[in-house]
Structure formats: C-alpha cells, structure tokens
Amino acid sequence: MKYADAHCHSNPIEGLGAREIARRFKKHGGWFIALVSLPPYHYGYTEPSIESYRKMIELLLSEAKNIREEGLEVRVLAGFHPAEVDEYFRRGVSLEKIYELAVKVFDLITSYHEKGLIDGIGEVGRQHYSTAPQRLVLSELIMIKALEYAKDHDMIVHLHLEQGGWTTVRSIEELIKLSGISKDKVFLHHVDYETSKWAETLGFWYTIPAKHRMLKKTLSEKHRRRVLVESDFIDDPRRPGVSSYPWDIPLRINELINEGVIEESYVEKIMTDYVRKAYLL
C-alpha cells in the first residue's frame, strides 16, 4: 500500500525537517507530501517584511528538494496564514499595512510559480478561533485576493477555515465566484465531519486529519470522491504530534482495514487516484 499526506509542514530550524520526515514516512509506504509553509517567524524570520517571506520560500524550496531526494513526490505551497494577521497586529502593524504585505507576498509567490518552483498558495483563510471582527474581515479580504492570484496564475489554494459545516462551504462557494477560480483548485483544509460532508456535496477537494474517529466516520461513506487525508504535522518539538505525524496516516488507515470499515481498493483510490487528480500528478 502507498500513502499520501495531503497537507504537511516541516521546520528544519526547530524540528525534524523535511528530509527526516520523508525518510520516516517512506518507511511506512509514503509516496507523496503536499508541503505547506509555516509563518516566517516559525523559522526565526521575525521581521514582518517581504524579505522574511523570501527567506521562508527559499527554505521551503530547500525542504521540498530534500523530500524529492528521498524519493517522494511533492507539491509546494506558500501562503499568508490568518494567524499572521493577529500576530502582526499584536506587534503594532496596522491592518492596512498587513494587507499590503499580504499582496506583496502573493506577488512573490507568483514569481516563484512562474519559474515552476511553487504550485500554489497556502494557507490562507479565516481564523478558526476567536479574534477581533476587523481582523477576521481582513483575513477574508486576504483570502479573496489569494483566490484572485490563484485564478490568474493557475495555482491551487489551501484554505484554513472555521468548522461551520454548510455555512463555511457555502460562503467559500460564493467567494470563489468573485475570482472565477475553479473549485478543482480550492482545497478546504483540516475539516471536521459536517464541513467535509458539505465540501463533498458542493464539489470541493477537502483534507481530513489522520484521527481514527474522523477517518472512520468519513471513509465508511464509500461514495466520497473528493476526500484526501492529511497529517497537518507542524514539526514543532514543543507540541509533538500536533495534529498528527505523517506516519500516523498508514497506521490509522490499517486499523480501519483490520476493523473491516474500509477495503484496500478504496484506500488505494484515496491515497493514489484522488491525490493524483487533485494535485495534477
């Protein structure tokens, strides 16, 4: 059996780094990782500047190279996480300046995409935790701008959102009309069961965390054709296993196979066919 991680982070400064992650995942049958950037300050680039994001992207590309050298396929996404809105505002940066920085970051990401080095934007979206209304609105404005860039430059986008079920998915369906981007390019990341159900119904790709209960409830519904599985590993030794490890994916999937919840043939579709279709491999 081969296994894919549809959304994973690495941190070679503080954590294992992509090479070690890839080695461990490969030992458990891993063949693909969607590698997503962390905020620059996670790597020690603390200044809220475009130069910090340039360094972040260069580090991300180095990490992707390490994954490829270990024999795995990879897709690379860099973004402007909604948590960055709150962090920079806390430091005294105005909302207007944060928005201007985000737009510059999307210009930078686009320049790397045009060179064939980056595949998409991620993460962008809305906070899933309580924050000031104006910062939530700003995060949504940034997300809309990211969708516009992704549409204009044929990139995929990973969205970080609240878990609002129908409301969340319908709101994204309306927002993508503003940019004209195809649903096939938009991934709803780390969704709960109710949100996954509506993402499936309304035709979005979505990633579910590698947790036994979530996998069992979702994958027992054999009609699902847009589902992907993620670790959302953040590679932070201070928070080990949050949200899970990439190698938890085969572990949890094999548990479900042994329990008779799912068949190997369906797992193969999710872990290879759907991944190849979603990420255009």
Stockholm file with secondary structure:
# STOCKHOLM 1.0

chainA/1-281         MKYADAHCHSNPIEGLGAREIARRFKKHGGWFIALVSLPPYHYGYTEPSIESYRKMIELLLSEAKNIREEGLEVRVLAGFHPAEVDEYFRRGVSLEKIYELAVKVFDLITSYHEKGLIDGIGEVGRQHYSTAPQRLVLSELIMIKALEYAKDHDMIVHLHLEQGGWTTVRSIEELIKLSGISKDKVFLHHVDYETSKWAETLGFWYTIPAKHRMLKKTLSEKHRRRVLVESDFIDDPRRPGVSSYPWDIPLRINELINEGVIEESYVEKIMTDYVRKAYLL
#=GR chainA/1-281 SS CCEEEEEECCCTTTSCCHHHHHHHHHHTTEEEEEEECCCGGGGTCCSCSHHHHHHHHHHHHHHHHHHHHTTCEEEEEECCCHHHHHHHHHTTCCHHHHHHHHHHHHHHHHHHHHTTSCCEEEEEECCSSCCCHHHHHHHHHHHHHHHHHHHHHTCEEEEECCCCTHHHHHHHHHHHHHHTCCGGGEEEESCCHHHHHHHHHHTCEEEEESCHHHHHHHHTSTTCCSEEEECCCCCCTTSTTSSCCTTHHHHHHHHHHHHTSSCHHHHHIIIIIHHHHHHTC
#=GC SS_cons         CCEEEEEECCCTTTSCCHHHHHHHHHHTTEEEEEEECCCGGGGTCCSCSHHHHHHHHHHHHHHHHHHHHTTCEEEEEECCCHHHHHHHHHTTCCHHHHHHHHHHHHHHHHHHHHTTSCCEEEEEECCSSCCCHHHHHHHHHHHHHHHHHHHHHTCEEEEECCCCTHHHHHHHHHHHHHHTCCGGGEEEESCCHHHHHHHHHHTCEEEEESCHHHHHHHHTSTTCCSEEEECCCCCCTTSTTSSCCTTHHHHHHHHHHHHTSSCHHHHHIIIIIHHHHHHTC
//
